Amino acid sequence: MAEVDYCEFGASVKKCKAWLEDENEELYNKLYSEDALVNATSTLSLEKQEKLDKELQKKQAKEEAKQERELQKKLSSKVVLKRIERTKRKHAIQVSGLEIFEIDMKKLAKTFASKFATGCSVTKTVEKKEEIIVQGDVGDEVERYITGLLKEKGLTDIKVEQIEEKKKKKAPPAIPPQ
């Protein structure tokens, strides 16, 4: 009963009621059946009942709008895989843009390290966002893994983009005229 004590005060009452009906139909009927609702509201005046209903509808509409905004934000974002050239023929892959999808970056870095048998770390950027650095040229494999991970979460329209960053070569020293 502890899970549903605050159900009516939460922002997503519809979801809470649906969950309760699926999980414990007896308790749902006890709390939300017609008789239970009539008994609970019989002492309230009609104006108070209408006021409570309006407040509840406002709360639900706010919560639904918030969830819709979060979904749009997720769908409009993209994951960037930057291939960074290091010394000689060495490369690293920088994965950024995953923090919005509520993915645990440390676990993902550990998964990459074991899956690709390479070094992997999580770093913070200047904007206080986390990114994953994977040593080695494993951009295609990382892209496939992230795409599969996002599909599992039901996000199939997310763009995973690979870009390449090359080191700038130093210009040879100028030869002074003689």
Backbone as JSON, one array per atom type, in Angstrom:
{
  "sequence": "MAEVDYCEFGASVKKCKAWLEDENEELYNKLYSEDALVNATSTLSLEKQEKLDKELQKKQAKEEAKQERELQKKLSSKVVLKRIERTKRKHAIQVSGLEIFEIDMKKLAKTFASKFATGCSVTKTVEKKEEIIVQGDVGDEVERYITGLLKEKGLTDIKVEQIEEKKKKKAPPAIPPQ",
  "N": [[0.83, -1.2, 0.0], [2.09, 1.13, 0.47], [3.26, 2.13, -1.88], [1.19, 3.31, -3.27], [0.14, 5.27, -1.69], [0.7, 7.98, -2.15], [-0.14, 8.36, -4.67], [-2.3, 9.84, -5.73], [-1.39, 12.4, -5.38], [0.69, 12.72, -7.02], [2.3, 13.6, -10.17], [1.64, 12.1, -12.4], [-1.03, 10.73, -12.46], [-2.72, 9.13, -14.0], [-1.01, 7.15, -15.06], [-0.2, 5.96, -12.7], [-2.61, 4.94, -11.7], [-3.22, 3.1, -13.75], [-1.06, 1.36, -13.51], [-1.52, 0.35, -10.93], [-3.97, -0.92, -11.3], [-3.2, -3.0, -12.97], [-1.29, -4.36, -11.37], [-2.42, -4.81, -8.77], [-5.45, -5.53, -8.53], [-7.5, -5.76, -6.66], [-6.87, -3.89, -4.62], [-6.96, -1.61, -6.2], [-9.69, -1.51, -6.87], [-10.67, -1.09, -4.31], [-9.72, 1.45, -3.72], [-10.35, 3.11, -5.96], [-12.87, 2.52, -7.0], [-16.32, 3.12, -7.96], [-17.99, 3.27, -5.65], [-16.08, 3.73, -3.62], [-15.07, 6.2, -4.39], [-17.36, 7.79, -4.19], [-17.88, 7.6, -1.44], [-15.55, 8.82, -0.44], [-15.76, 11.42, -1.39], [-18.13, 12.37, -0.43], [-18.29, 14.01, 1.77], [-17.25, 16.38, 0.91], [-17.91, 19.64, -0.41], [-19.71, 20.61, -3.38], [-18.43, 22.6, -4.84], [-15.78, 22.43, -3.94], [-15.14, 19.87, -4.82], [-15.23, 20.24, -7.6], [-13.18, 22.1, -7.86], [-10.95, 20.6, -7.0], [-10.95, 18.66, -9.01], [-10.35, 20.24, -11.26], [-7.78, 21.16, -10.58], [-6.41, 18.73, -10.55], [-6.64, 17.96, -13.23], [-5.17, 20.02, -14.41], [-2.62, 19.5, -13.37], [-2.12, 16.98, -14.5], [-2.12, 17.64, -17.23], [0.08, 19.36, -17.32], [2.17, 17.58, -16.65], [2.01, 15.77, -18.79], [2.66, 17.49, -20.9], [5.27, 18.13, -20.19], [6.53, 15.62, -20.42], [6.2, 15.26, -23.16], [7.78, 17.36, -24.16], [10.31, 16.51, -23.29], [10.56, 14.16, -24.79], [10.56, 15.21, -27.41], [12.92, 16.68, -27.25], [14.76, 14.63, -26.98], [14.38, 13.33, -29.43], [15.21, 15.28, -31.21], [17.88, 15.55, -30.77], [21.32, 14.47, -31.35], [23.79, 11.89, -31.61], [27.23, 12.16, -31.48], [30.07, 10.87, -32.96], [33.34, 11.3, -32.82], [36.24, 10.97, -34.61], [39.41, 11.0, -33.59], [42.62, 11.85, -34.5], [45.62, 10.64, -33.33], [49.01, 10.24, -32.42], [51.18, 9.15, -35.05], [49.82, 6.32, -36.47], [47.67, 6.12, -34.81], [44.45, 6.24, -33.28], [41.54, 7.7, -31.68], [38.22, 7.44, -30.41], [35.73, 9.71, -29.8], [32.86, 9.89, -28.0], [29.95, 11.64, -27.83], [26.97, 13.28, -26.61], [25.25, 11.45, -25.52], [24.27, 11.77, -22.96], [21.7, 12.78, -22.7], [19.95, 10.72, -23.05], [19.69, 9.27, -20.77], [21.63, 7.31, -20.14], [23.91, 5.3, -18.44], [27.02, 6.42, -18.31], [29.48, 5.47, -17.32], [29.1, 2.71, -17.07], [28.64, 2.12, -19.74], [31.11, 2.82, -20.85], [32.72, 0.92, -19.64], [31.63, -1.36, -20.8], [32.3, -0.9, -23.49], [35.09, -1.02, -23.26], [35.53, -3.73, -22.58], [34.23, -5.05, -24.67], [35.51, -4.17, -27.04], [38.11, -4.63, -26.43], [39.94, -2.63, -25.48], [41.29, 0.51, -24.26], [39.27, 2.72, -22.35], [37.5, 5.61, -21.32], [35.66, 7.92, -19.22], [35.05, 11.3, -19.55], [34.71, 14.73, -18.5], [33.34, 17.5, -20.21], [33.93, 20.97, -21.09], [31.46, 22.18, -20.9], [30.3, 20.83, -18.82], [29.31, 18.35, -19.51], [29.23, 14.82, -20.0], [31.48, 12.68, -21.75], [32.61, 9.92, -23.73], [35.73, 8.44, -24.22], [37.21, 6.34, -26.45], [39.89, 4.27, -27.02], [41.54, 3.58, -30.02], [40.66, 2.65, -33.41], [37.67, 2.25, -33.69], [35.25, 3.17, -34.63], [33.04, 2.44, -36.35], [32.09, 0.1, -35.15], [31.37, 1.07, -32.62], [29.37, 2.83, -33.37], [27.43, 1.03, -34.39], [26.83, -0.39, -32.04], [25.8, 1.63, -30.33], [23.59, 2.48, -31.83], [22.03, 0.14, -31.74], [21.62, 0.04, -28.97], [20.07, 2.35, -28.55], [17.84, 1.64, -30.04], [16.83, -0.4, -28.48], [15.83, 1.08, -26.39], [13.7, 2.17, -27.61], [14.09, 4.33, -29.26], [14.34, 5.02, -32.31], [14.72, 6.95, -34.24], [16.94, 8.51, -33.8], [19.81, 10.3, -34.66], [22.97, 9.1, -35.42], [26.07, 10.26, -35.78], [29.15, 10.27, -37.54], [32.18, 11.94, -37.38], [35.32, 13.33, -38.5], [38.36, 14.29, -37.07], [41.29, 15.77, -37.8], [44.76, 15.93, -36.98], [46.54, 18.95, -37.09], [49.15, 19.5, -39.25], [52.45, 20.48, -38.54], [53.93, 23.33, -39.91], [56.8, 23.36, -42.02], [59.92, 24.74, -40.93], [60.71, 28.06, -41.97], [63.06, 28.8, -44.46], [65.7, 30.91, -44.08], [66.48, 33.69, -46.22], [69.58, 33.96, -48.13]],
  "CA": [[0.0, 0.0, 0.0], [2.97, 2.3, 0.57], [3.54, 2.66, -3.2], [0.05, 4.05, -3.81], [-0.34, 6.29, -0.75], [0.86, 9.32, -2.7], [-0.48, 8.28, -6.09], [-3.2, 10.91, -6.12], [-0.71, 13.68, -5.29], [1.76, 12.73, -8.01], [2.03, 14.3, -11.41], [1.12, 11.18, -13.42], [-2.06, 9.93, -11.79], [-3.22, 8.13, -14.94], [-0.05, 6.04, -15.1], [-0.23, 5.31, -11.4], [-3.85, 4.14, -11.64], [-3.1, 1.98, -14.68], [-0.12, 0.41, -12.91], [-2.18, -0.28, -9.79], [-4.99, -1.83, -11.81], [-2.5, -4.19, -13.47], [-0.56, -5.04, -10.32], [-3.24, -5.22, -7.63], [-6.81, -5.12, -8.89], [-8.32, -5.66, -5.44], [-6.57, -2.6, -4.0], [-7.46, -0.6, -7.13], [-11.14, -1.41, -6.67], [-10.91, -0.54, -2.98], [-9.4, 2.87, -3.71], [-10.86, 3.91, -7.07], [-14.17, 2.1, -7.52], [-17.36, 4.17, -7.84], [-18.41, 3.38, -4.24], [-15.0, 4.33, -2.85], [-15.0, 7.62, -4.75], [-18.54, 8.45, -3.62], [-17.65, 7.7, 0.01], [-14.47, 9.76, -0.16], [-16.13, 12.79, -1.75], [-19.46, 12.72, 0.08], [-18.18, 15.08, 2.77], [-16.81, 17.62, 0.26], [-18.95, 20.4, -1.11], [-19.63, 20.49, -4.82], [-17.41, 23.54, -5.35], [-14.45, 21.88, -3.63], [-14.92, 18.74, -5.7], [-14.91, 20.77, -8.93], [-11.87, 22.73, -7.76], [-9.97, 19.52, -6.96], [-10.9, 18.05, -10.34], [-9.64, 21.16, -12.15], [-6.36, 21.12, -10.2], [-5.88, 17.44, -10.98], [-6.52, 18.0, -14.69], [-4.05, 20.91, -14.72], [-1.39, 18.77, -13.04], [-1.92, 15.94, -15.5], [-1.77, 18.29, -18.49], [1.46, 19.83, -17.18], [3.06, 16.42, -16.69], [2.02, 15.25, -20.15], [3.41, 18.45, -21.71], [6.68, 17.97, -19.82], [7.01, 14.38, -21.03], [6.25, 15.49, -24.6], [8.96, 18.2, -24.41], [11.49, 15.66, -23.12], [10.62, 13.26, -25.94], [10.98, 16.01, -28.56], [14.32, 17.01, -27.04], [15.52, 13.43, -27.28], [14.31, 13.03, -30.85], [15.91, 16.3, -32.0], [19.32, 15.5, -30.5], [22.06, 13.47, -32.09], [24.99, 11.36, -30.98], [28.36, 12.46, -32.34], [31.27, 10.05, -32.8], [34.43, 12.05, -33.45], [37.47, 10.18, -34.76], [40.51, 11.91, -33.33], [43.9, 11.29, -34.87], [46.68, 10.87, -32.35], [50.33, 10.15, -33.05], [51.41, 8.14, -36.08], [48.58, 5.75, -37.0], [46.8, 5.87, -33.66], [43.2, 7.01, -33.28], [40.62, 7.56, -30.54], [36.84, 7.8, -30.75], [35.09, 10.51, -28.75], [31.41, 9.73, -28.08], [29.26, 12.68, -27.05], [25.55, 13.43, -26.91], [24.47, 10.34, -24.94], [23.77, 12.08, -21.62], [20.28, 13.12, -22.73], [19.17, 9.48, -23.13], [19.74, 8.62, -19.46], [22.47, 6.12, -20.22], [25.0, 5.38, -17.49], [28.22, 6.54, -19.13], [30.55, 4.64, -16.79], [28.82, 1.32, -17.45], [28.84, 2.01, -21.18], [32.56, 2.84, -21.08], [33.24, -0.39, -19.24], [31.18, -2.29, -21.83], [33.14, -0.68, -24.67], [36.44, -1.5, -22.97], [35.57, -5.19, -22.65], [33.75, -5.51, -25.98], [36.47, -3.86, -28.08], [39.44, -4.94, -25.88], [40.71, -1.41, -25.6], [41.12, 1.44, -23.15], [38.08, 3.55, -22.48], [37.31, 6.42, -20.13], [34.61, 8.94, -19.24], [35.6, 12.6, -19.18], [33.75, 15.84, -18.51], [33.7, 18.58, -21.12], [33.87, 22.31, -20.52], [30.04, 22.46, -20.64], [29.88, 19.92, -17.74], [28.67, 17.17, -20.06], [30.13, 13.68, -20.02], [31.74, 12.04, -23.03], [33.4, 8.7, -23.62], [36.87, 8.36, -25.13], [37.58, 4.95, -26.69], [41.15, 4.21, -27.75], [41.51, 2.7, -31.18], [39.81, 3.04, -34.53], [36.52, 1.36, -33.61], [34.09, 4.05, -34.83], [31.89, 1.74, -36.93], [31.57, -0.82, -34.15], [30.73, 1.88, -31.6], [28.12, 3.33, -33.97], [26.45, -0.07, -34.41], [26.43, -0.7, -30.67], [24.95, 2.72, -29.82], [22.32, 2.42, -32.56], [21.28, -0.98, -31.15], [21.24, 0.43, -27.61], [18.97, 3.3, -28.65], [16.66, 0.91, -30.53], [16.27, -1.12, -27.32], [15.09, 2.06, -25.6], [12.56, 2.64, -28.41], [14.45, 5.57, -29.94], [14.9, 4.59, -33.6], [14.94, 8.09, -35.13], [18.07, 9.29, -33.33], [20.88, 10.33, -35.64], [24.31, 8.83, -34.91], [26.9, 10.86, -36.83], [30.6, 10.13, -37.38], [32.98, 13.0, -37.99], [36.74, 13.07, -38.34], [39.18, 15.45, -36.69], [42.69, 15.45, -38.07], [45.76, 16.8, -36.38], [47.13, 19.89, -38.04], [50.59, 19.25, -39.37], [53.27, 21.67, -38.33], [54.58, 23.82, -41.13], [58.26, 23.28, -41.88], [60.49, 26.06, -40.64], [61.06, 28.82, -43.16], [64.5, 28.9, -44.7], [66.01, 32.34, -44.25], [67.21, 33.98, -47.48], [71.0, 34.19, -47.93]],
  "C": [[0.87, 1.25, 0.0], [3.22, 2.93, -0.8], [2.42, 3.57, -3.7], [-0.47, 5.12, -2.87], [-0.32, 7.68, -1.36], [0.52, 9.38, -4.18], [-1.32, 9.48, -6.53], [-2.53, 12.28, -6.08], [0.42, 13.79, -6.32], [1.34, 13.42, -9.29], [1.4, 13.39, -12.47], [0.12, 10.21, -12.78], [-2.57, 8.82, -12.7], [-2.32, 6.91, -14.97], [-0.09, 5.25, -13.81], [-1.46, 4.41, -11.27], [-3.75, 2.91, -12.54], [-2.17, 0.91, -14.11], [-0.78, -0.36, -11.78], [-3.23, -1.28, -10.26], [-4.36, -3.12, -12.33], [-1.9, -5.03, -12.35], [-1.45, -5.61, -9.2], [-4.67, -4.73, -7.84], [-7.71, -4.95, -7.67], [-8.12, -4.3, -4.77], [-7.07, -1.45, -4.88], [-8.96, -0.41, -6.93], [-11.47, -0.79, -5.32], [-10.72, 0.98, -2.97], [-10.15, 3.69, -4.77], [-12.18, 3.43, -7.67], [-15.17, 3.23, -7.31], [-17.78, 4.37, -6.38], [-17.35, 4.07, -3.4], [-14.9, 5.82, -3.14], [-16.18, 8.4, -4.17], [-18.36, 8.63, -2.12], [-16.6, 8.76, 0.35], [-14.89, 11.21, -0.41], [-17.48, 13.22, -1.19], [-19.4, 13.87, 1.08], [-17.75, 16.41, 2.15], [-17.99, 18.34, -0.38], [-18.71, 20.27, -2.61], [-18.56, 21.4, -5.4], [-16.0, 23.0, -5.11], [-14.13, 20.71, -4.54], [-14.52, 19.23, -7.1], [-13.52, 21.39, -8.94], [-10.76, 21.67, -7.76], [-9.82, 18.85, -8.32], [-10.11, 18.93, -11.32], [-8.13, 21.14, -11.86], [-5.71, 19.84, -10.7], [-5.68, 17.43, -12.49], [-5.36, 18.9, -15.11], [-2.73, 20.19, -14.5], [-1.08, 17.71, -14.11], [-1.5, 16.54, -16.84], [-0.33, 18.79, -18.45], [2.45, 18.68, -17.32], [3.15, 15.85, -18.11], [2.8, 16.17, -21.08], [4.9, 18.33, -21.45], [7.27, 16.72, -20.48], [7.13, 14.53, -22.55], [7.47, 16.33, -24.97], [10.24, 17.37, -24.31], [11.66, 14.71, -24.31], [11.09, 14.01, -27.18], [12.47, 16.38, -28.47], [15.2, 15.81, -27.39], [15.54, 13.16, -28.78], [15.08, 14.04, -31.69], [17.42, 16.26, -31.78], [19.99, 14.42, -31.33], [23.3, 13.06, -31.3], [26.14, 11.57, -31.96], [29.54, 11.56, -31.96], [32.39, 10.76, -33.56], [35.68, 11.18, -33.44], [38.64, 11.14, -34.67], [41.82, 11.21, -33.67], [44.93, 11.65, -33.81], [48.02, 10.79, -33.05], [50.39, 8.99, -34.03], [50.09, 7.61, -36.63], [47.58, 5.42, -35.88], [45.57, 6.78, -33.74], [42.45, 6.79, -31.96], [39.25, 8.0, -31.01], [36.24, 8.52, -29.55], [33.58, 10.44, -28.97], [30.75, 10.79, -27.21], [27.8, 12.76, -27.49], [24.68, 12.33, -26.33], [23.82, 10.69, -23.61], [22.28, 12.36, -21.59], [19.39, 11.87, -22.71], [19.19, 8.68, -21.84], [20.47, 7.28, -19.5], [23.62, 6.32, -19.24], [26.32, 5.3, -18.27], [29.34, 5.62, -18.63], [30.35, 3.18, -17.16], [29.05, 1.12, -18.94], [30.32, 1.99, -21.53], [33.18, 1.5, -20.74], [32.85, -1.46, -20.28], [32.03, -2.15, -23.08], [34.54, -1.25, -24.44], [36.52, -3.03, -23.09], [35.18, -5.7, -24.03], [34.8, -5.31, -27.07], [37.92, -4.11, -27.64], [40.38, -3.76, -26.03], [40.52, -0.54, -24.37], [39.95, 2.36, -23.4], [37.9, 4.33, -21.2], [36.17, 7.41, -20.33], [35.25, 10.23, -18.76], [34.49, 13.65, -19.21], [34.25, 16.92, -19.43], [33.62, 19.91, -20.39], [32.44, 22.66, -20.13], [29.47, 21.55, -19.55], [29.1, 18.72, -18.26], [29.7, 16.05, -20.11], [30.29, 13.16, -21.45], [32.64, 10.84, -22.79], [34.52, 8.76, -24.65], [37.27, 6.89, -25.23], [38.87, 4.95, -27.5], [41.01, 3.22, -28.89], [40.53, 3.19, -32.22], [38.61, 2.09, -34.62], [35.21, 2.13, -33.81], [32.86, 3.32, -35.35], [31.25, 0.8, -35.92], [30.82, -0.07, -33.05], [29.39, 2.4, -32.11], [27.04, 2.25, -33.99], [25.93, -0.38, -33.02], [25.48, 0.36, -30.12], [23.6, 2.72, -30.52], [21.45, 1.3, -32.0], [20.78, -0.64, -29.75], [20.06, 1.39, -27.63], [17.69, 2.64, -29.16], [16.01, 0.14, -29.39], [15.43, -0.19, -26.46], [13.9, 2.61, -26.36], [12.83, 3.94, -29.13], [15.13, 5.23, -31.26], [15.25, 5.76, -34.5], [16.13, 8.95, -34.74], [19.21, 9.16, -34.34], [22.21, 10.1, -34.94], [25.27, 9.23, -36.03], [28.37, 10.68, -36.53], [31.27, 11.29, -38.09], [34.45, 12.73, -37.71], [37.48, 14.37, -38.04], [40.63, 15.05, -36.9], [43.58, 16.43, -37.36], [46.31, 17.72, -37.46], [48.64, 19.64, -38.06], [51.33, 20.58, -39.2], [53.92, 22.06, -39.66], [56.09, 23.72, -40.95], [58.82, 24.67, -41.64], [60.91, 26.75, -41.93], [62.57, 28.92, -43.25], [64.81, 30.38, -44.92], [66.78, 32.58, -45.55], [68.69, 34.32, -47.18], [71.5, 35.31, -48.77]]
}
